[in-house]
């Protein structure tokens, strides 16, 4: 038991070392695009697409590679690679070479590496989980967002410190996290099988999701979250902060801090409640429904303090959705398909996100900031209604299987 606890602690340390830099990147990338380069709505949306678009291509491949290989060794490699883009961007910035194409290149490189790492880390979680798997999922999700919150707080000082110290911190932390990953145990080897082609393997993962009455509704709503929530959050909110509230890096960080603080509160709460829940689908539906109301409310352009309150409530819903969605998939997915199914879950956020960012950025450019928030809220409400009618998500029960 002690070794299992040690492994789970190392897993959480490695997770934090990844998500603190990710929190820095979330604010710093938006700050560079909107405040330093002063790009318009369309180009800010396009920059966010560059950061998130690799997920569409590489998340399924990352899941397949993790299912076929050694997730621990792969994650170790991804940590070392993920330190390279901020180091290169920092060196070019020091030489005075910041440009929009450079920012696009950075987004593509960082997004590609991240797309491989996410399903690989998810595949390791059931192996190192100490005690209840739902509790481990909730704790990992909470610590993930604590890391992001710390990174966001650090990046809020970008106006004062500039980009170079933050990029250096980002690279150093993710590289040091490789030590924690190195201490994780190797997963048990998969039984020897003849692997089908790439596309057949991906199709096999999708088929596994499609035939499960518990998996596909969660994935459908998660994709809607990526398109209709993540897109406006990444592409429209920084513009709202700049153009409506005349804010800079600190104000961009405040709305991010409010959102992720809500997510952390929800995730820790559900870590304590994990053993006592069964109607997880109902919780997901309620959480994403509140999100549509919140997004529409932001279009009213309330005072800045009220905007942060709305972001906090939105974050509570995100914490519920992410912890319960991941828990459902970790419980019901067979080990042979786990990384591929978890890659599809992340694809909803990482793959739907660039689509949503491009749509939201274009809507903001053509129709204005208010409609760029109202229209996605209406579309998400329609998706929620469709999933409720076509699935049993409202009544489905998901409980952890007893250990053999």
Buried (B, 14 or more C-beta within 10 A) or exposed (E): EEEBEBBBBBBBBBBBBBBBBBBBBBBBBBBBBBBBBEBEBBBBBBBBBBBBBBBBEBBBBBBBBBBBBBBBBBBBBBBBBBBBBBBBBBEBBEEEEBEBEBBBBBBBBBBBBBBBBBBBBBBBBBBBBBBBBBBBBBBBBBBBBBBBBBBBBBBBBBBEBEBBBBBEBBBBBBBBBBBBBBBBBEBEEEEEEEEEEEEEBBEBBBEBBEEBEBBBBBBBBBBBBBBBBBBBBBBBBBBBBBEEBEBBBBBBBBBBBBBBBBBBBBBBBBBEEBEEBEBBBBBBBBBBBBBBBBBBBBBEBEEBEEBBBBBBBBBBBBBBBBBBBBBBBBBBBEEBBBBBBBBBBBBBBBBBBBBBBBBBBBBBBEEEBBBBBBBBBEBBBEBBEEBBEEBEBBEBEBEBEEEE
